[in-house]
């Protein structure tokens, strides 16, 4: 129809998103209403590896821990992109090959930058 701005093909997707959102919010609301709430000291205490915490934490984690974690995520995402590309390599042509080379070069520049900043040295 010329007068509508919402394509009718997307209406089922919109309905699905509304139902999914209502289901998620409804489940949270029902859980909040009917949940038994009995807080006590042991229940509210932090838990780590089955060891009872003693005192307050005395040190902070090094920023290198977070840098290594971010680099792990970046290279993990790289694998997610390269694997499907490698599966259909013979069908995608030279343009996709050039795009993947550029993608790998960008990651290589990031890797060299992290290496020069000594992000991989764990003291």
MDTraj code that builds the backbone (N, CA, C; nanometers):
import mdtraj as md
import numpy as np

residues = "UNK UNK UNK UNK UNK UNK UNK UNK UNK UNK UNK UNK UNK UNK UNK UNK UNK UNK UNK UNK UNK UNK UNK UNK UNK UNK UNK UNK UNK UNK UNK UNK UNK UNK UNK UNK UNK UNK UNK UNK UNK UNK UNK UNK UNK UNK UNK UNK UNK UNK UNK UNK UNK UNK UNK UNK UNK UNK UNK UNK UNK UNK UNK UNK UNK UNK UNK UNK UNK UNK UNK UNK UNK UNK UNK UNK UNK UNK UNK UNK UNK UNK UNK UNK UNK UNK UNK UNK UNK UNK UNK UNK UNK UNK UNK UNK UNK UNK UNK UNK UNK UNK UNK UNK UNK UNK UNK UNK UNK UNK UNK UNK UNK UNK UNK UNK UNK UNK UNK UNK UNK UNK UNK".split()
xyz = np.array([
    [0.0834, -0.1184, 0.0000],
    [0.0000, 0.0000, 0.0000],
    [0.0879, 0.1249, 0.0000],
    [0.0508, 0.2240, -0.0770],
    [0.1346, 0.3432, -0.0839],
    [0.1296, 0.4305, 0.0402],
    [0.0247, 0.4233, 0.1218],
    [0.0113, 0.5125, 0.2363],
    [0.0789, 0.4633, 0.3630],
    [0.1220, 0.3366, 0.3692],
    [0.1823, 0.2821, 0.4913],
    [0.3339, 0.2954, 0.4854],
    [0.3914, 0.3202, 0.6012],
    [0.5366, 0.3321, 0.6094],
    [0.6001, 0.2094, 0.6733],
    [0.5204, 0.1183, 0.7273],
    [0.5714, -0.0038, 0.7876],
    [0.5506, -0.1174, 0.6892],
    [0.6571, -0.1753, 0.6370],
    [0.6397, -0.2866, 0.5443],
    [0.5672, -0.4024, 0.6134],
    [0.4708, -0.4573, 0.5467],
    [0.3898, -0.5639, 0.6078],
    [0.4685, -0.6915, 0.6276],
    [0.5802, -0.7088, 0.5575],
    [0.6612, -0.8294, 0.5763],
    [0.7286, -0.8317, 0.7129],
    [0.7485, -0.7165, 0.7728],
    [0.8158, -0.7091, 0.9024],
    [0.7189, -0.7159, 1.0201],
    [0.5904, -0.7206, 0.9951],
    [0.4917, -0.7248, 1.1027],
    [0.5062, -0.8490, 1.1906],
    [0.5272, -0.9699, 1.1354],
    [0.5477, -1.0868, 1.2235],
    [0.6706, -1.0721, 1.3137],
    [0.7756, -1.0089, 1.2622],
    [0.8959, -0.9892, 1.3443],
    [0.8653, -0.8933, 1.4586],
    [0.7922, -0.7884, 1.4311],
    [0.7534, -0.6937, 1.5356],
    [0.6667, -0.7613, 1.6413],
    [0.5717, -0.8418, 1.5982],
    [0.4861, -0.9149, 1.6930],
    [0.5700, -1.0100, 1.7774],
    [0.6635, -1.0803, 1.7140],
    [0.7508, -1.1720, 1.7875],
    [0.8342, -1.0967, 1.8911],
    [0.8902, -0.9813, 1.8561],
    [0.9698, -0.9035, 1.9508],
    [0.8852, -0.8545, 2.0683],
    [0.7626, -0.8144, 2.0407],
    [0.6738, -0.7698, 2.1486],
    [0.6415, -0.8858, 2.2422],
    [0.6096, -1.0024, 2.1863],
    [0.5782, -1.1196, 2.2693],
    [0.7005, -1.1624, 2.3495],
    [0.8185, -1.1649, 2.2875],
    [0.9403, -1.2061, 2.3584],
    [0.9727, -1.1092, 2.4718],
    [0.9590, -0.9797, 2.4471],
    [0.9847, -0.8805, 2.5513],
    [0.8843, -0.8937, 2.6653],
    [0.7560, -0.9123, 2.6307],
    [0.6533, -0.9284, 2.7342],
    [0.6779, -1.0551, 2.8159],
    [0.7213, -1.1627, 2.7492],
    [0.7499, -1.2873, 2.8219],
    [0.8666, -1.2691, 2.9186],
    [0.9737, -1.2053, 2.8718],
    [1.0899, -1.1838, 2.9583],
    [1.0574, -1.0956, 3.0777],
    [0.9917, -0.9833, 3.0521],
    [0.9559, -0.8932, 3.1621],
    [0.8533, -0.9577, 3.2554],
    [0.7593, -1.0347, 3.1980],
    [0.6601, -1.1036, 3.2811],
    [0.7237, -1.2078, 3.3719],
    [0.8213, -1.2820, 3.3195],
    [0.8898, -1.3821, 3.4015],
    [0.9653, -1.3155, 3.5165],
    [1.0316, -1.2029, 3.4892],
    [1.1021, -1.1312, 3.5954],
    [1.0048, -1.0771, 3.7004],
    [0.8930, -1.0245, 3.6554],
    [0.7940, -0.9696, 3.7473],
    [0.7309, -1.0788, 3.8336],
    [0.6956, -1.1895, 3.7736],
    [0.6368, -1.3008, 3.8502],
    [0.7382, -1.3543, 3.9509],
    [0.8645, -1.3657, 3.9106],
    [0.9675, -1.4110, 4.0035],
    [0.9856, -1.3158, 4.1207],
    [0.9805, -1.1876, 4.0936],
    [0.9950, -1.0882, 4.2004],
    [0.8777, -1.0922, 4.2967],
    [0.7595, -1.1157, 4.2458],
    [0.6404, -1.1169, 4.3315],
    [0.6350, -1.2422, 4.4184],
    [0.6614, -1.3585, 4.3606],
    [0.6402, -1.4850, 4.4317],
    [0.7663, -1.5436, 4.4961],
    [0.8804, -1.4818, 4.4777],
    [1.0045, -1.5344, 4.5343],
    [1.0047, -1.5226, 4.6864],
    [1.0546, -1.6254, 4.7532],
    [1.0694, -1.6207, 4.8988],
    [1.1953, -1.5414, 4.9309],
    [1.1815, -1.4422, 5.0172],
    [1.2946, -1.3565, 5.0514],
    [1.3292, -1.3756, 5.1984],
    [1.4380, -1.4441, 5.2244],
    [1.4871, -1.4646, 5.3606],
    [1.6376, -1.4361, 5.3640],
    [1.6779, -1.3105, 5.3625],
    [1.8211, -1.2823, 5.3655],
    [1.8806, -1.3082, 5.5041],
    [1.9979, -1.3667, 5.5060],
    [2.0732, -1.3845, 5.6301],
    [2.2213, -1.3681, 5.5967],
    [2.3045, -1.3613, 5.6982],
    [2.4440, -1.3223, 5.6806],
    [2.5172, -1.4116, 5.5805],
    [2.5061, -1.5440, 5.5956],
    [2.5794, -1.6340, 5.5076],
    [2.5323, -1.6224, 5.3631],
    [2.4053, -1.5966, 5.3438],
    [2.3510, -1.5849, 5.2094],
    [2.3992, -1.4569, 5.1407],
    [2.4183, -1.3514, 5.2154],
    [2.4606, -1.2245, 5.1590],
    [2.6123, -1.2104, 5.1490],
    [2.6873, -1.3083, 5.2009],
    [2.8324, -1.3030, 5.2010],
    [2.8875, -1.3373, 5.0618],
    [2.9945, -1.2699, 5.0169],
    [3.0536, -1.3054, 4.8877],
    [3.1092, -1.4474, 4.8912],
    [3.1008, -1.5154, 4.7789],
    [3.1431, -1.6547, 4.7699],
    [3.2442, -1.6675, 4.6574],
    [3.3561, -1.7310, 4.6870],
    [3.4566, -1.7490, 4.5837],
    [3.5260, -1.8826, 4.6027],
    [3.5046, -1.9712, 4.5112],
    [3.5732, -2.1003, 4.5041],
    [3.5561, -2.1845, 4.6304],
    [3.4497, -2.1697, 4.7002],
    [3.4249, -2.2505, 4.8185],
    [3.5038, -2.2091, 4.9401],
    [3.5814, -2.1025, 4.9306],
    [3.6629, -2.0569, 5.0427],
    [3.5922, -1.9400, 5.1093],
    [3.5812, -1.9459, 5.2387],
    [3.5187, -1.8362, 5.3121],
    [3.6122, -1.7167, 5.3078],
    [3.5630, -1.6003, 5.2630],
    [3.6511, -1.4832, 5.2549],
    [3.6965, -1.4379, 5.3925],
    [3.8219, -1.3982, 5.4001],
    [3.8769, -1.3477, 5.5262],
    [3.9206, -1.2035, 5.5057],
    [3.8513, -1.1130, 5.5662],
    [3.8886, -0.9719, 5.5583],
    [3.8548, -0.9096, 5.4245],
    [3.9062, -0.7904, 5.4055],
    [3.8840, -0.7156, 5.2832],
    [3.9932, -0.7479, 5.1816],
    [3.9640, -0.7324, 5.0532],
    [4.0701, -0.7538, 4.9535],
    [4.1781, -0.6476, 4.9683],
    [4.3058, -0.6903, 4.9591],
    [4.4141, -0.5970, 4.9827],
    [4.4848, -0.5489, 4.8569],
    [4.4500, -0.6002, 4.7429],
    [4.5181, -0.5576, 4.6217],
    [4.4189, -0.5496, 4.5060],
    [4.4582, -0.4729, 4.4070],
    [4.3776, -0.4610, 4.2863],
    [4.4398, -0.5460, 4.1770],
    [4.3565, -0.5853, 4.0831],
    [4.4085, -0.6581, 3.9684],
    [4.4836, -0.5618, 3.8780],
    [4.5877, -0.6107, 3.8171],
    [4.6652, -0.5303, 3.7245],
    [4.5821, -0.5040, 3.5994],
    [4.6049, -0.3904, 3.5377],
    [4.5348, -0.3563, 3.4143],
    [4.5728, -0.4526, 3.3030],
    [4.6883, -0.5153, 3.3139],
    [4.7308, -0.6124, 3.2128],
    [4.6346, -0.7303, 3.2039],
    [4.5731, -0.7667, 3.3142],
    [4.4740, -0.8742, 3.3137],
    [4.3589, -0.8395, 3.2196],
    [4.3116, -0.7176, 3.2266],
    [4.1999, -0.6759, 3.1431],
    [4.2422, -0.6610, 2.9968],
    [4.3648, -0.6167, 2.9735],
    [4.4145, -0.6040, 2.8363],
    [4.4245, -0.7413, 2.7717],
    [4.4770, -0.8382, 2.8441],
    [4.4856, -0.9744, 2.7911],
    [4.3463, -1.0295, 2.7641],
    [4.2516, -1.0016, 2.8522],
    [4.1146, -1.0486, 2.8313],
    [4.0543, -0.9863, 2.7062],
    [4.0759, -0.8578, 2.6846],
    [4.0232, -0.7924, 2.5645],
    [4.0902, -0.8469, 2.4385],
    [4.2208, -0.8709, 2.4443],
    [4.2896, -0.9283, 2.3284],
    [4.2374, -1.0682, 2.2986],
    [4.2086, -1.1446, 2.4024],
    [4.1517, -1.2781, 2.3817],
    [4.0180, -1.2678, 2.3094],
    [3.9339, -1.1741, 2.3513],
    [3.8034, -1.1567, 2.2872],
    [3.8215, -1.1150, 2.1416],
    [3.9136, -1.0239, 2.1144],
    [3.9356, -0.9785, 1.9774],
    [3.9791, -1.0941, 1.8884],
    [4.0736, -1.1746, 1.9340],
    [4.1208, -1.2847, 1.8503],
    [4.0201, -1.3988, 1.8449],
    [3.9350, -1.4101, 1.9439],
    [3.8273, -1.5070, 1.9385],
    [3.7253, -1.4659, 1.8324],
    [3.6945, -1.3383, 1.8258],
    [3.6034, -1.2872, 1.7234],
    [3.6657, -1.3035, 1.5853],
    [3.7965, -1.2877, 1.5781],
    [3.8648, -1.3095, 1.4509],
    [3.8407, -1.4512, 1.4017],
    [3.8504, -1.5477, 1.4901],
    [3.8267, -1.6869, 1.4509],
    [3.6829, -1.7074, 1.4054],
    [3.5896, -1.6380, 1.4675],
    [3.4491, -1.6492, 1.4286],
    [3.4288, -1.5979, 1.2863],
    [3.5023, -1.4959, 1.2458],
    [3.4887, -1.4429, 1.1105],
    [3.5683, -1.5239, 1.0080],
    [3.6831, -1.5750, 1.0462],
    [3.7685, -1.6443, 0.9496],
    [3.7163, -1.7843, 0.9172],
    [3.6578, -1.8526, 1.0120],
    [3.6143, -1.9904, 0.9871],
    [3.5093, -1.9997, 0.8759],
    [3.3983, -1.9227, 0.8817],
    [3.3027, -1.9333, 0.7709],
    [3.3618, -1.8859, 0.6382],
    [3.4502, -1.7869, 0.6445],
    [3.5152, -1.7383, 0.5235],
    [3.5985, -1.8493, 0.4611],
    [3.6691, -1.9263, 0.5425],
    [3.7532, -2.0344, 0.4909],
    [3.6686, -2.1476, 0.4324],
    [3.5512, -2.1691, 0.4868],
    [3.4646, -2.2762, 0.4367],
    [3.4165, -2.2454, 0.2948],
    [3.3823, -2.1201, 0.2667],
    [3.3275, -2.0841, 0.1357],
    [3.4285, -2.0066, 0.0512],
    [3.5541, -2.0231, 0.0787],
    [3.6583, -1.9466, 0.0097],
    [3.6523, -1.9629, -0.1416],
    [3.6281, -2.0839, -0.1903],
    [3.6289, -2.1083, -0.3348],
    [3.5090, -2.0456, -0.4066],
    [3.4078, -2.0008, -0.3327],
    [3.2877, -1.9447, -0.3951],
    [3.2801, -1.7921, -0.3867],
    [3.3649, -1.7287, -0.3069],
    [3.3449, -1.5855, -0.2811],
    [3.4300, -1.4937, -0.3668],
    [3.5337, -1.5422, -0.4252],
    [3.6095, -1.4606, -0.5194],
    [3.7199, -1.3771, -0.4569],
    [3.7865, -1.3012, -0.5449],
    [3.9051, -1.2249, -0.5055],
    [3.8707, -1.1048, -0.4182],
    [3.7523, -1.0466, -0.4359],
    [3.7132, -0.9303, -0.3559],
    [3.7068, -0.9663, -0.2069],
    [3.6468, -1.0804, -0.1751],
    [3.6390, -1.1242, -0.0352],
    [3.7766, -1.1610, 0.0181],
    [3.8634, -1.2137, -0.0680],
    [3.9996, -1.2442, -0.0251],
    [4.0730, -1.1172, 0.0160],
    [4.0589, -1.0114, -0.0641],
    [4.1235, -0.8836, -0.0328],
    [4.0667, -0.8259, 0.0975],
    [3.9360, -0.8365, 0.1167],
    [3.8757, -0.7896, 0.2425],
    [3.9321, -0.8641, 0.3629],
    [3.9489, -0.9959, 0.3513],
    [4.0012, -1.0740, 0.4637],
    [4.1470, -1.0403, 0.4901],
    [4.2244, -1.0138, 0.3852],
    [4.3639, -0.9742, 0.4049],
    [4.3693, -0.8409, 0.4795],
    [4.2839, -0.7467, 0.4422],
    [4.2791, -0.6187, 0.5125],
    [4.2389, -0.6392, 0.6581],
    [4.1407, -0.7259, 0.6829],
    [4.0959, -0.7563, 0.8191],
    [4.2097, -0.8142, 0.9026],
    [4.2830, -0.9076, 0.8456],
    [4.3944, -0.9696, 0.9191],
    [4.5066, -0.8688, 0.9410],
    [4.5319, -0.7804, 0.8452],
    [4.6350, -0.6776, 0.8633],
    [4.5983, -0.5811, 0.9763],
    [4.4709, -0.5446, 0.9852],
    [4.4273, -0.4574, 1.0954],
    [4.4503, -0.5268, 1.2288],
    [4.4175, -0.6553, 1.2367],
    [4.4413, -0.7295, 1.3607],
    [4.5902, -0.7430, 1.3898],
    [4.6696, -0.7609, 1.2862],
    [4.8140, -0.7714, 1.3042],
    [4.8720, -0.6411, 1.3582],
    [4.8237, -0.5289, 1.3095],
    [4.8687, -0.3988, 1.3608],
    [4.8341, -0.3868, 1.5096],
    [4.7142, -0.4287, 1.5475],
    [4.6752, -0.4262, 1.6885],
    [4.7611, -0.5182, 1.7734],
    [4.7938, -0.6343, 1.7200],
    [4.8791, -0.7299, 1.7914],
    [5.0196, -0.6726, 1.8114],
    [5.0746, -0.6136, 1.7073],
    [5.2088, -0.5544, 1.7183],
    [5.2078, -0.4377, 1.8168],
    [5.1017, -0.3577, 1.8146],
    [5.0900, -0.2471, 1.9096],
    [5.0886, -0.2996, 2.0535],
    [5.0091, -0.4036, 2.0796],
    [5.0032, -0.4609, 2.2142],
    [5.1368, -0.5208, 2.2539],
    [5.2068, -0.5806, 2.1597],
    [5.3371, -0.6396, 2.1872],
    [5.4388, -0.5307, 2.2218],
    [5.4382, -0.4209, 2.1479],
    [5.5314, -0.3111, 2.1757],
    [5.5017, -0.2431, 2.3085],
    [5.3769, -0.2392, 2.3460],
    [5.3383, -0.1808, 2.4763],
    [5.3590, -0.2797, 2.5902],
    [5.4140, -0.3961, 2.5589],
    [5.4439, -0.5022, 2.6566],
    [5.3188, -0.5477, 2.7305],
    [5.2088, -0.5587, 2.6571],
    [5.0837, -0.6036, 2.7183],
    [5.0873, -0.7522, 2.7499],
    [5.1777, -0.8263, 2.6856],
    [5.1835, -0.9708, 2.7058],
    [5.2778, -1.0127, 2.8187],
    [5.3521, -0.9183, 2.8739],
    [5.4420, -0.9514, 2.9862],
    [5.3630, -0.9537, 3.1146],
    [5.3718, -1.0626, 3.1847],
    [5.2940, -1.0809, 3.3090],
    [5.3898, -1.0743, 3.4254],
    [5.3839, -0.9663, 3.5004],
    [5.4758, -0.9487, 3.6163],
    [5.4107, -0.9928, 3.7433],
])
top = md.Topology()
chain = top.add_chain()
for i, resn in enumerate(residues, 1):
    res = top.add_residue(resn, chain, resSeq=i)
    for name in ("N", "CA", "C"):
        top.add_atom(name, md.element.get_by_symbol(name[0]), res)
traj = md.Trajectory(xyz[None], top)
